[in-house]
Amino acid sequence: MGKRIAAIQSSYIPWKGYFDAINVVDEFILLDEVQFTKRDWRNRNKIKTSQGIQWLTIPVAVKGRYLQRIDETRIADSGWAQRHWSTLTHTYRRAAAFDDVAPRLERV
């Protein structure tokens, strides 16, 4: 049998199937030499909160950069990670396994 390869574009807070694909292949390629798509899953995702669905968006520099590639895309606000972590902590701190996974998630 040949080598199994998956090539997938980046995604902020990937879905379970993303990790399933990584798990079943011999080689995983992060496809980041393609055009960055605005208002897409590259830099944002939805979470469920007690107030309903909330978007978490990594602010990126896109103005005048329509053809930029994913690997050329730059963060526009360095404070985004702390704000997202604060939102995730506030939203999920009472979840059953939060105390177990929080230290690992906070590091990344």
ZAMAR-243358 format. One line per 3 residues: number of its first residue (from 0); their letters; for each residue x, y, z of N, C-alpha, C. Coordinates in Angstrom, 3 decimals. Each point is the difference from the previous one (the first is absolute). Layout:
REM residues N
NUM = a = X,Y,Z,X,Y,Z,X,Y,Z; ... .
//
This chain:
REM residues 108
0 = mgk = 0.840,-1.179,0.000,-0.840,1.179,0.000,0.888,1.246,0.000; -0.444,1.019,-0.714,0.763,1.229,-0.100,-0.142,0.887,1.225; 0.748,1.056,-0.021,-0.020,0.981,1.083,-1.273,0.836,-0.101 .
3 = ria = -0.666,0.220,1.130,-1.205,0.832,0.030,0.383,1.409,0.462; -0.425,0.984,-0.794,0.345,1.394,0.257,-1.275,0.837,0.031; -0.043,0.955,0.921,-1.102,0.968,0.034,0.602,1.393,-0.076 .
6 = aiq = -0.572,0.837,-0.842,0.412,1.402,-0.113,-1.239,0.846,0.275; 0.053,0.757,1.089,-1.155,0.778,0.428,0.455,1.414,0.351; -0.833,0.980,-0.328,0.298,1.380,0.368,-0.199,0.175,1.507 .
9 = ssy = 0.639,1.021,0.537,-0.112,0.278,1.425,-1.426,0.389,0.358; -0.316,-0.176,1.277,-1.323,0.341,0.496,0.138,0.380,1.470; -0.637,1.089,0.398,0.043,0.415,1.399,-1.046,-0.800,0.778 .
12 = ipw = 0.447,-0.676,1.040,-0.814,-0.923,0.789,-0.622,-1.050,-0.940; 0.831,-0.885,-0.544,-0.490,-0.985,-0.975,-1.062,-0.936,0.575; -0.826,-0.524,-0.879,-1.035,-0.960,0.365,0.623,-1.375,0.191 .
15 = kgy = -0.745,-0.909,0.605,0.499,-1.339,0.301,0.512,-0.727,-1.241; -0.697,0.129,-1.118,0.412,-0.674,-1.225,1.388,0.395,-0.479; 0.426,1.216,0.310,1.337,0.480,-0.345,1.043,-0.882,0.690 .
18 = fda = -0.223,-0.249,1.301,0.931,-0.833,0.765,-0.113,-1.475,-0.378; -1.195,-0.420,-0.357,-0.167,-1.376,-0.473,0.826,-0.225,-1.264; -0.018,0.970,-0.912,0.787,-0.110,-1.233,1.489,-0.101,0.310 .
21 = inv = 0.473,0.824,0.926,1.415,-0.049,0.396,0.342,-1.381,0.558; -0.911,-0.545,0.767,0.242,-1.270,0.679,0.074,-1.202,-0.938; -0.642,0.046,-1.161,-0.057,-1.183,-0.865,0.984,0.033,-1.165 .
24 = vde = 0.821,1.035,-0.091,0.954,0.075,-1.109,1.426,-0.218,0.491; 0.861,-0.312,-0.947,1.418,-0.165,0.316,0.728,1.340,0.018; -0.505,0.919,-0.809,0.629,1.324,-0.073,-1.086,1.063,-0.123 .
27 = fil = 0.102,1.030,0.832,-0.961,1.098,-0.016,0.701,1.256,-0.503; -0.614,0.655,-0.968,0.564,1.226,-0.573,-0.952,1.146,0.292; 0.511,1.027,0.652,-0.779,1.200,0.241,0.115,0.859,-1.253 .
30 = lde = -1.066,0.087,-0.743,-0.014,0.692,-1.286,-0.148,1.502,0.237; 1.123,0.689,0.082,-0.031,1.432,0.322,0.593,0.873,-1.101; 0.259,-0.571,-1.161,0.530,0.776,-1.120,-1.096,0.294,-1.026 .
33 = vqf = -1.221,0.122,0.509,-1.157,0.336,-0.827,-0.598,1.305,0.516; -0.897,0.586,-0.773,-0.565,1.304,0.337,-0.761,-0.030,1.324; 0.272,0.984,0.846,-0.749,0.198,1.233,-1.401,0.470,-0.365 .
36 = tkr = -1.001,-0.591,0.602,-1.372,0.384,-0.282,-0.573,0.785,1.177; -0.472,1.205,-0.274,-0.610,0.837,1.036,-1.342,-0.571,0.427; -0.357,0.275,1.237,-1.287,-0.428,0.564,-0.202,-1.508,-0.168 .
39 = dwr = 1.025,-0.732,0.336,-0.001,-1.450,-0.151,0.540,-0.628,1.274; 0.159,-1.310,0.007,0.432,-0.727,1.195,1.495,0.109,0.262; 0.754,0.652,-0.874,1.449,0.133,0.223,0.296,0.725,1.308 .
42 = nrn = -0.760,1.060,0.260,0.324,0.828,1.167,-1.193,0.239,0.921; -1.054,-0.784,-0.158,-1.136,0.189,0.900,-0.791,-1.292,0.151; -0.787,-0.044,1.073,-0.889,-1.126,0.231,-1.064,0.420,1.001 .
45 = kik = -1.006,-0.832,0.122,-1.101,0.273,0.916,0.135,-0.869,1.246; -0.415,0.554,1.140,-0.111,-0.789,1.220,-1.406,0.178,0.543; -0.451,-0.972,0.779,-1.303,0.097,0.648,0.193,0.631,1.361 .
48 = tsq = -0.799,1.000,0.309,0.030,0.659,1.302,-1.407,-0.008,0.583; -0.125,0.416,1.244,-1.329,0.060,0.622,-0.879,1.056,-0.667; 0.603,0.947,-0.718,-0.753,1.021,-0.723,-0.224,-0.378,-1.468 .
51 = giq = 0.418,-1.178,-0.387,-0.139,-0.446,-1.387,1.361,-0.121,-0.673; -0.011,-0.065,-1.307,1.226,-0.156,-0.788,0.817,1.292,0.040; 1.311,-0.153,0.176,0.906,1.148,-0.023,1.166,-0.325,-0.932 .
54 = wlt = 0.366,0.979,-0.817,1.158,-0.155,-0.875,1.271,0.358,0.758; 1.042,-0.795,-0.197,1.353,0.348,0.427,0.791,0.202,-1.285; 0.534,1.198,-0.170,0.702,0.331,-1.234,1.394,0.518,0.312 .
57 = ipv = 0.999,-0.591,-0.623,1.369,0.507,0.102,0.095,1.165,-0.980; 0.301,1.200,0.484,0.089,1.144,-0.911,1.252,-0.096,-0.871; -0.192,0.019,-1.295,1.125,-0.088,-0.924,-0.008,1.182,-0.963 .
60 = avk = 1.174,0.325,-0.501,0.149,1.097,-0.968,-0.431,-0.502,-1.371; -1.096,0.556,-0.517,-0.506,-0.433,-1.301,-0.201,1.153,-0.988; -0.105,1.210,0.498,-0.286,1.137,-0.886,1.099,0.135,-1.055 .
63 = gry = -0.421,-0.011,-1.269,0.941,0.131,-1.098,0.829,-1.244,-0.256; -0.342,-1.122,0.642,0.778,-1.235,-0.126,-0.876,-1.150,-0.476; -0.831,0.267,-0.969,-0.973,-0.986,-0.455,0.645,-1.316,-0.430 .
66 = lqr = 1.146,0.051,-0.612,0.645,-1.207,-0.521,1.033,-0.624,0.945; 0.070,0.485,1.227,1.004,-0.557,0.905,-0.279,-1.469,0.304; 1.082,-0.729,0.219,-0.112,-1.411,0.335,-0.206,-0.139,1.509 .
69 = ide = -0.435,-1.172,0.428,-0.193,-0.262,1.424,1.293,0.245,0.760; 1.110,-0.523,-0.507,1.278,0.139,0.711,0.559,1.425,-0.033; -0.587,0.878,-0.771,0.425,1.402,-0.053,-0.887,0.898,0.867 .
72 = tri = -1.062,-0.547,0.541,-0.973,0.771,0.772,0.569,0.319,1.382; -0.165,1.229,0.423,0.554,0.475,1.269,-1.101,0.414,0.968; 0.259,-0.212,1.272,-0.913,0.406,1.071,-0.042,1.520,0.068 .
75 = ads = -1.196,0.570,0.157,-0.163,1.457,0.045,-0.092,0.532,1.429; -0.211,-0.877,0.986,-0.150,0.434,1.391,0.561,-1.093,0.902; 1.091,0.284,0.670,0.679,-1.020,0.808,-0.775,-0.401,1.255 .
78 = gwa = -1.028,0.730,0.379,-0.753,-0.316,1.205,-1.121,-1.007,-0.184; -0.179,-0.487,-1.211,-1.126,-0.896,-0.284,0.029,-1.280,0.824; 1.164,-0.598,0.183,0.092,-1.304,0.668,-0.475,0.083,1.448 .
81 = qrh = 0.392,1.038,0.712,-0.439,0.161,1.386,-1.511,0.216,0.090; -0.542,0.775,-0.917,-1.455,0.221,-0.017,-0.750,-1.296,-0.293; 0.503,-0.786,-0.941,-0.657,-1.266,-0.327,0.086,-0.970,1.173 .
84 = wst = 1.169,-0.066,0.622,0.159,-0.902,1.143,-0.936,0.410,1.138; -0.124,1.276,0.226,-0.911,0.495,1.035,-1.442,-0.399,-0.314; -0.407,0.144,-1.242,-1.354,-0.390,-0.413,-0.211,-1.499,0.173 .
87 = lth = 0.962,-0.795,-0.438,-0.116,-1.454,0.129,-0.044,-0.424,1.464; 0.835,0.594,0.834,0.020,-0.322,1.423,-1.343,0.343,0.644; -0.478,1.195,-0.254,-1.279,0.430,0.570,-1.151,-0.896,-0.465 .
90 = tyr = 0.014,-0.369,-1.257,-1.092,-0.779,-0.587,0.006,-1.454,0.440; 1.181,-0.612,0.106,0.080,-1.446,0.213,0.604,-0.426,1.340; 0.255,0.918,0.900,0.688,-0.350,1.252,-0.743,-1.041,0.838 .
93 = raa = -1.304,-0.123,-0.176,-0.769,-0.985,0.777,-0.182,-1.324,-0.758; 0.539,-0.091,-1.199,-0.102,-1.247,-0.763,0.768,-1.104,0.717; -0.470,-1.227,-0.136,0.531,-1.139,0.759,1.517,-0.148,-0.079 .
96 = afd = 0.589,0.093,-1.161,1.438,-0.256,-0.148,0.831,1.273,-0.129; -0.613,1.155,0.209,0.723,1.250,-0.226,1.284,0.089,0.824; -0.057,-0.339,1.283,1.192,0.092,0.850,1.117,-0.923,-0.467 .
99 = dva = -0.364,-1.100,-0.648,1.014,-0.935,-0.512,0.678,0.513,-1.262; -0.770,0.599,-0.891,0.561,0.421,-1.292,0.449,1.468,-0.036; -0.503,0.814,0.900,0.306,1.434,-0.028,1.489,0.319,0.021 .
102 = prl = 0.803,-0.628,0.858,1.426,0.347,0.007,0.686,-0.252,-1.352; -0.372,-1.092,-0.662,0.600,-0.291,-1.314,-0.477,0.976,-1.063; -1.285,0.324,0.035,-0.531,0.954,-0.977,0.570,1.396,0.199 .
105 = erv = 0.133,0.398,1.235,0.503,1.354,0.279,1.413,0.207,-0.553; 0.805,-1.053,0.031,1.379,0.113,-0.517,0.032,0.272,-1.502; -0.975,-0.532,-0.719,0.007,0.204,-1.458,-0.809,1.209,-0.390 .
//
